[in-house]
Each structure stands twice: as structure tokens, then as C-alpha cells.
């Protein structure tokens, strides 16, 4: 995997801020999605994202499967992992909404 770019997306949902942390690694974006700061801290989300990146580096195929397991270690309270393939513009893993797999992401 190539060097990465990291960022945060802030949305206001029902009047409450909701954040997504992401890291771009080559043509893949790995993200910890949609957490409310009142329910999870940025520190927790960063650790979650770091663990997801480590899992992807260790065994990408196994990690993508694990990210979607409801009782797995990558879904915890408000925190979940999703992965986007930027070349295809599609979700290739989504812990909160597995039905989004292979669907096009917004603005891709």
C-alpha cells in the first residue's frame, strides 16, 4: 500500500455534529464512519482507523470480510469501518450498512 492522506469529514445530522475519519491508501479509502462526538471520541476513532489500516496491510481480503461482521471487532457502538475503492467509485466494505456493498459512492 502507498503512503496515505488522512482527514476528517464533519456533517450536521439532526442538529448534532457527526464525524468520519478517513485515510486514503493508494486507490482505497478506509474510514471510520459517522460517529457522534457525544458517543465516541476522536481518539477512539483514530485508534479504530489505525487498527483497520493494520488489518488491511496484514490481510486485505480477510479485513474486508471482518469489517462487515456485526459481532466483529470493527463495529463498536457508533464506530464502524467502511472502505471505498476510488477507481471503481464503490463501497467494498461497510460495517453499518452491508447493503451498500458494490453500490456507487456519492460523487464518484
C-alpha positions as semicolon CSV with decimal commas, in nm:
position;residue;x (nm);y (nm);z (nm)
1;X;0,000;0,000;0,000
2;X;0,119;0,350;-0,078
3;X;0,168;0,649;0,151
4;X;-0,151;0,789;0,289
5;X;-0,358;1,101;0,329
6;X;-0,576;1,140;0,639
7;X;-0,873;1,366;0,700
8;X;-1,199;1,431;0,881
9;X;-1,542;1,499;0,739
10;X;-1,789;1,685;0,959
11;X;-2,163;1,669;0,894
12;X;-2,452;1,809;1,093
13;X;-2,718;1,541;1,134
14;X;-3,041;1,636;1,311
15;X;-2,862;1,935;1,461
16;X;-2,576;1,727;1,604
17;X;-2,220;1,711;1,463
18;X;-2,122;1,374;1,318
19;X;-1,765;1,297;1,210
20;X;-1,598;1,050;0,977
21;X;-1,223;0,992;0,989
22;X;-1,057;0,855;0,678
23;X;-0,723;0,758;0,538
24;X;-0,652;0,724;0,168
25;X;-0,406;0,449;0,087
26;X;-0,340;0,432;-0,285
27;X;-0,677;0,397;-0,458
28;X;-0,856;0,282;-0,143
29;X;-1,014;0,493;0,129
30;X;-1,052;0,329;0,469
31;X;-1,282;0,520;0,704
32;X;-1,434;0,506;1,049
33;X;-1,780;0,628;0,982
34;X;-2,032;0,855;1,122
35;X;-1,963;0,885;1,491
36;X;-2,118;1,144;1,717
37;X;-1,859;1,309;1,945
38;X;-2,100;1,270;2,236
39;X;-2,083;0,889;2,191
40;X;-1,722;0,827;2,080
41;X;-1,408;1,035;2,095
42;X;-1,179;1,130;1,808
43;X;-0,904;0,937;1,991
44;X;-1,117;0,619;1,987
45;X;-1,198;0,670;1,619
46;X;-0,830;0,725;1,531
47;X;-0,734;0,405;1,713
48;X;-1,014;0,223;1,531
49;X;-0,890;0,357;1,198
50;X;-0,531;0,260;1,278
51;X;-0,645;-0,095;1,363
52;X;-0,842;-0,114;1,037
53;X;-0,540;0,000;0,833
54;X;-0,321;-0,256;1,011
55;X;-0,575;-0,530;0,932
56;X;-0,580;-0,424;0,565
57;X;-0,199;-0,434;0,543
58;X;-0,186;-0,776;0,713
59;X;-0,457;-0,945;0,502
60;X;-0,676;-0,721;0,286
61;X;-0,931;-0,987;0,186
62;X;-0,982;-1,108;0,542
63;X;-1,006;-0,749;0,670
64;X;-1,277;-0,658;0,417
65;X;-1,483;-0,955;0,535
66;X;-1,421;-0,875;0,901
67;X;-1,527;-0,511;0,861
68;X;-1,881;-0,628;0,778
69;X;-1,929;-0,874;1,065
70;X;-2,192;-0,732;1,304
71;X;-2,038;-0,900;1,609
72;X;-1,679;-0,839;1,495
73;X;-1,416;-0,610;1,640
74;X;-1,468;-0,341;1,374
75;X;-1,820;-0,247;1,477
76;X;-1,840;-0,093;1,821
77;X;-2,112;0,143;1,944
78;X;-2,108;0,438;1,699
79;X;-1,784;0,327;1,534
80;X;-1,772;0,114;1,220
81;X;-1,538;0,076;0,926
82;X;-1,617;0,127;0,561
83;X;-1,389;0,105;0,260
84;X;-1,422;0,270;-0,081
85;X;-1,238;0,170;-0,398
86;X;-1,177;0,506;-0,566
87;X;-1,105;0,359;-0,910
88;X;-1,445;0,190;-0,915
89;X;-1,618;0,452;-0,701
90;X;-1,783;0,176;-0,496
91;X;-1,803;0,057;-0,139
92;X;-1,607;-0,266;-0,095
93;X;-1,681;-0,297;0,279
94;X;-1,938;-0,131;0,504
95;X;-1,986;-0,220;0,868
96;X;-2,304;-0,021;0,928
97;X;-2,490;-0,087;0,604
98;X;-2,372;-0,400;0,420
99;X;-2,643;-0,341;0,158
100;X;-2,420;-0,061;0,023
101;X;-2,156;-0,309;-0,095
102;X;-2,080;-0,264;-0,463
103;X;-2,302;0,046;-0,476
104;X;-2,159;0,369;-0,610
105;X;-2,048;0,621;-0,354
106;X;-2,183;0,975;-0,367
107;X;-1,987;1,200;-0,608
108;X;-1,766;0,924;-0,754
